[in-house]
Amino acid sequence: MKPDPAFYRAATETLPFAPEQIAYMDDMPLNVAGGQAAAFQSLQYNCGDHEGFLAAAAAWLG
């Protein structure tokens, strides 16, 4: 379970993408930190700042 490193490792072993190609979003700071430690493109969702989240997600897309 998140934020156990085995969770993120399972994703990289299952998905056909390099870790830095994986977009990972979560509302829990510890889980986001786990995604960052796994080299995922990690973004924290905050329901109090939905517009900020959308702006940050749009920046990922260029």
PEDA-V880992 format. One record per backbone hydrogen bond with DSSP energy under -1.0 kcal/mol. NH is the residue of the N-H (numbers start at 1). CO is the residue of the C=O. E is the energy in kcal/mol with one decimal. If there is no record, write none. Layout:
NH|CO|E  NH|CO|E
//
This chain:
4|1|-2.5  7|4|-1.9  9|5|-2.5  10|6|-2.3  11|7|-1.3  12|8|-2.1  13|9|-2.0  14|10|-1.4  15|11|-3.0  21|18|-2.2  22|19|-1.8  24|41|-3.0  26|43|-1.7  32|28|-2.2  33|29|-2.5  34|30|-1.8  35|31|-2.2  36|32|-2.5  37|33|-2.5  38|34|-1.3  39|36|-1.8  40|35|-2.8  41|22|-2.8  42|40|-1.2  43|24|-2.4  45|26|-2.8  49|46|-2.6  53|49|-2.0  54|50|-2.5  55|51|-2.2  56|52|-2.4  57|53|-2.7  58|54|-2.4  59|55|-1.8  60|56|-1.2  61|57|-1.2
//
